[in-house]
Amino acid sequence: MSNVVVIGAQWGDEGKGKIVDLLSPSAQVVVRFHGGNNAGHTVIADGEKYALHLIPSGILHKDCLCLIGNGVVMDPQVFCEEMDALMLRGVDTGPDRLKISYKTHIIMPYHKLLDQAREAMRAGAKIGTTGRGIGPCYEDKAARIGVRAGDFLQPDLLRRKIARALEEKNALLTGLYGQKALSVDEVFGEIRPYAERLSVYLEDVSTAIGDAWKAGKSVMFEGAQGVHLDIDHGTYPFVTSSNAVTANALTGSGVYNANLGRIIGIAKAYCTRVGSGPFPTELLDDLGETIRRKGAEFGVTTGRARRCGWHDSVVLRESARLCGLTEIALTKLDVLSGLKELKIAKAYEYKGKIVDFPPQLEGALDDVTPVYETLPGWDEDITGAKSWEDLPENARLYVRRLEELCGVPVVMVSVGPDREQTIVRAHG
């Protein structure tokens, strides 16, 4: 298998974990290249459900090396808790199988306090952050005052960095948000046990990937949030704090030319979004609630109910343009079974014109009207389908129309949550 990038092609929660898990047996290395524990990947294997937040989904395959790239921001407490939970279930999460880049930035206690305080102050203008300190950690990275995983090996440097950060953080916490000040000893004492434990996991991830290629191994780059939450190309300001597009797979891992043979965009057969932000095809009626309930649309990380709506081919078309998608893995097609008719947004009406791509101005997506195309639904239960031919004719028609509208072939179709409930479709 050639090197692969797997990314979410909508607003996240598309089912990336399942697809990465499905492809992992063909890759010897899986790299997480951006985001933090604000992402959640659910994998169901052999009837067992695993919820992963920071550790790459390839960890469930014993011969797969899992790497945390420099583009990730990592909460060490969450990381250790996730490792421990997996180990209790018999999954090997030792340092021979799991490695962290020296350059990975660390989410500190003050990042989480600031994140939560800011969101509380926004009142009616909330961004929809998970409050896990992701944004403030990326801010410190850009401000060049961040704590990196490699600092765990240098306690004196770690303490100095905490002291430097608290000069500013305490001014904000006390002066603007009415919180108590944090002491250097308090923060250092909280982070030190995790620093000591994780020191054996540190690695030059760029070199590890290069060594894997020299040995003829394949590498998979696992995205976290969806493309339309990208800090540059998403629905700003209702976005995450990192780049979710294909190009960041290389920057966030420390490699130059990955010879990417496949760039797989994961998309649901409908659309969902968590938190605030524009959502042109959102269903605010009983049908939206039916899809939410049937699709179990609640966040893996936060438990928040996801907003649900019709499939938006404009959004998917933009993802293909931004990321160079070579194929699409379509998930949760089974959730649409039983609906009499299905709608697809094939374009938008914006300021009196029909547009095929999202308008680029901030807030413009709130002013578009979807141009819908209606297709017939199907009543059959498709969760047992094993091949493309097993799907009802109208289900196949729906999938074909989606790929026509976005210009990218659909090569995988998920008809249920388990790893085996995936149809690999021969194409061309």
N, C-alpha and C positions, 0 to 999 in steps of 0.2 A: 504494500500500500504506500502511495506517495504521502508526503506531509499534508496535513489537513488543518484548516481552521473551521471551528464550529462556533457560530455566533447567533444570537437572537435577532430576528429580522423585524420584530415589532417593538412593543414596549416592555419586553421582559416576560418571564414566566411562560415561555413558549414550550418548554419541555427539553431544554438543552441537555440536562443531566441524563435523561434517558438515552438520547442519541449518542452522547459521548460514551456512555456505558456500553451501548450496543457496538460502537466502533472500536472500543478500547482493545479487544483481543487482537486487532490487526495493527495496533500501534504499541511500541515498546516504551514510549515516553508520552506523558500528558502534562501540559504546562498551563497553569492558570496565569493570565497575563494582565489582568486589571481588576478593579473593584475590590470590595471588602466583604464583610459578613452581612452586608445588606442584600446580598443575593442568596437565593436558596434553590438548590437543585434536588429534586426528588427522583430517586431511582428505585424501581421495584424489580427485584431479582429473586427468582425461585420463591415467589410469594412473600418475600421479606421486603419491608419498606425502609429505605435509608434516606434521611434528610441531610444533605451536605450543604455547608455554607462557605467554607474556605478551602477545604481539601478537594483536589480534583476528583471528578467522578471515576477516573480510572483506578482509584485505590481499591475497588472491589475485585480487580483482576490481579492475582498474586505476582504475575510476571511483569507488571507495569510499573515503571518509575514515575512518581508524581512530583512535579516541581512547582514551587510558588515563585513567580517571576518578580522582577523589580518594579513592575507596574502596579502591583497589588499593594493595598494597605491592610495590615493585619492586626487584629486584636489578639494579643497572645493568650489571654484568658479563654476566649472563645475557641481559639485554635487548639489549646490543650484539652478543653472539655470535649471538643469534637473528636480528637484523637482517642481520648479515654473511652468515649461512648462506642466508637468503632472497635476498639480492642476488646471491650467487654462482649462484643458480638463475634469475636473470632477473626476480625480483620487486622492484618499486620500493618501497623502504622509506625514502625521503627525507622531509624535514620537511614537504613539501607534502601528504604522504599519511598521515603518522603523527605524532600529537601527544600530549604528556604533560601532565597537569594540574600546575600549580604546586604544588598541594596534595597530590599523591601522595607518600606516605611511602616512604622509601628503606631497603631492607634493607642494614645495615652489616655489616662483617666480624665484629664482636663479637656480632651477633644470631645468626649461624650457629654460632659457637663455643658460645654459651650453649645454643642449641637442642639441639645434639648432645650436650653434656655432661649436660644434664638427662635426656635420654632414656636415655643410658647408665647413669645412676645409678638409674633407675626399676626396673631388673632385670625382675622378673616382673610389673610393673604398668605396662608401656609403653603410651603413648597411641597410638602408631603414626604419630607425626610424620615428615615427610620429612627433617627436619634442615636445612631450607633457611632457617631464621631467620624464618619467617612469624609465628609466635606472639610471639616477643620483639619484633619490629618493631611489631606491633599493641599490645603492652604499652606501649612507649615512646610511641606515639601517645596512648594513654589517660592516660599519666602526664605528658603535655605536655612531653616532652623529646626528641621524635622529630626526625629530619632529614627535611626535605621537598625535593621536586625543585626548588622555587623557591630553596632555599638554594644551589644550584649557581651561581647568579648573584652570590652574596655570599660569596666565599672566607673572609673574616674571620669572618662569622657561622657558616659551616660548621665552621671550626676550633674556635670557641668551643663549639658544640654537641657536637662530638666530645669535647672536654675535659670538658665537664659530664657526658656519658654515661659516660665511662671512670672517673670517680670511683666510680661504683656498680658498673659492669661488672667492673672489675679486682678489686674486693673480692670479688665473687662468683667470678670465674674462679680467683683464687689461693686464697682462703680456704675455699671450699666445694668446688670442683671440681678443685683441684690443677693448674690450668693456669698458664702464664706470663702475666704482665701484658702488656698492649698499650700502646704509646706513642702519644701524639697524632700525632707526626710519621709514624709507621708507618701508622696508619689514614688520615690525611689524604693521605699520599702514594699510598696504594692507590686511594683513591676519586677523587682529583683528575683523572686523565686521563679517566675516564668522565663526570665533572661537566662538563668542558670540551666533550667531544664531544656530550653530550646537551642542552646549553644551548639549542641552536638548535631543539630539538623542543618546548620548553616553550610552553604555551598556557593561556589561560583557557578551560577545557573547557566550563564552564557557558555562557559567552558563545558559544562555537563551536556548541553545540547550539541555543541560542536563535536564532542567525543562520541555521542550517540550516532551522529551522521557519519563520522569516520568509520564506525563499526557497522554501517549499513542499516541502521535502525530507522524506523519511521517515528515522526513526532506529531502529536496532535496538540493544537493550541485551543484551549477552552475559554470561550468568552463568558462573561458574567451577565451584566445587564444587556437589554436590547439596544439595537442601533438607534432607535428614536428616543433613547435616554442619553445618548452621547453628549458630552459637555459642549462640543462644537456644533454638531449636526442634528441634535435632537430638538425637542420642543422647549427650547430655552425660555424661561429659567426653570421650568419643571423637568429637570434632567438630573442625572447623576453627576459625579465629580471627576469622571475619567472618560477616556475615549474607548468606545465600544466597537469601533469599526475595524475592519480587517488589518489596516496598516499598523494598528497598535499591537497586533500580535507579535510583531517583530520588535518594535520599540520596547514593549513591556516585558520582553523576554531576554533582550540583550543579544539579538542576532540580526544579521543583515539580509542574507538571501536564503530563504527557507525552501526555495523551489516548490512553492505551494501548488500542488496538483489539484486539490479540491478545496473550494470555499463553500461551505454548506450553511445556508441560512435556515434557521428553524422558525417555522411559522405555524400558528394554530389555524385550524379551519375556520375560525372566527377570530375576533380580536378581544383582548382584555387589557386593562390598565389598572395599576394600583396607585392610590393617592391622587393628588391634584394634577391638573393639566388638561389641555384640549384633547378631545376624543370625538372626532366627527361622526363616527358611526355608532356611537353609544346607544344602547337600548335602555330607556328609563321606565319601561313598562313591565308587565308580568312576564313577557317573553325573555327579557334580560335576566329576570330573577330565575326563570326556569333553566336557562343556560348556566347561570352561576351555580345553581344547586346540582344540576346533573353533571356539570364538569368539575365539581368540587373546587370552585374558583376562590380559594382562600390562600393567602400568602404563606409559603413554607417558613419564611423567616419571621414575619410579623403576625400572621394569622388574620390580617386584614382582608375584608371581602374585596374581590377584584370587580371592577366595573366591566361589563360585558357588552359586546356589540357585534354587528355584522363584519364580515371580512372586508378589509380595506386594501384593495390592490394598488392604490396610490402610494400608500405607506410601504408596501412590499416592493413596488417598482423603484422607489427612492432608495431602499436598502440595497437593491441589486446594483443601482448606479453608484452608490457610495462605497460598496464593498466588493464589487466584482464577483458576485455570487455565481458559482458554476452549477449549483443545484439547490433544491429546496427539500427539506424534510417537513412534511405536513403532519401535524399532531392533532389529536382529539377529534378526528373526523367522526368517530362514533357518537360524540355528544350531539351531533346534528340529526341523528336518526329520529324519525317520528315527526319532524317538522314538515308541514304540507308544502311550503315553499321557502326558498332561501334567497337572500339578497347579497349582492356583492357591489361595493362601491368601485365603479370602474374609472371614475374621474371626479373632479370637484367643479362646482360653479363658484367662481370667485370674481367679485366686482364685475359681473355681467359677462364673464368669459369662462369657457370650459378649459380647465387646465389638467394636465396629466401627471404633474408633480406637485408636491406641497409648495405653496408660496413661502418665500424665504424670510419675510419680515416677522419680527417678534409679535406674537399675538394673532397673526393672520389666520392660523388654523381654527381660531374661534369664529371666523367670519366666512368659512367655506360651507357650501351645501353639497353633500354627497350626491353624485349622479348614480343611481342604482340600476342594476340589471337583476331581473328576477329569474330564478331557475327552479325547476320542480324538485321537491324533496323526495325522501324515500322513507318507508316504514320498517324495513327489515333491520334486524339486529345484526350489526356487522362485526361485533367483537370477536367472533370466531373465524373471521375471514383469514385465510392463509396466503392467498394470491390475489393479484390484480383482478383476475377473472371472477373471483368469488364475490367481489363487490357488486351491489346493484347497479344497473345501468345509469341511473340518475346520480349515484355517488361518483361513478367514473366521469360522467359528464361535468359534474361540479369541479372535480380536480383538474380535468383538462382545461376548463375555462379559466381557472385560477392561473395556471401556468401560461396560458395564452396572454392573459392580461398583464402579467409581470415580465414575460419574456424569458423565464428561467424554468427548466424542466423540474417537475416534482418526481424525485427518484425514491423517496421513502414516504410511506403513509402509515401513521400510527392509528390503530383501531382499538386501543385499550392501554392501560397504564403499565402492564407488564412488559418486560424486555422482549418476550416472544411475540407480543401482539403488534408486530411491525411488518408491514409488507414492503419488501424491496422490489421496486418496479424496474424491469428492464426498460431502457429508453433508447430511442433512436433505432 
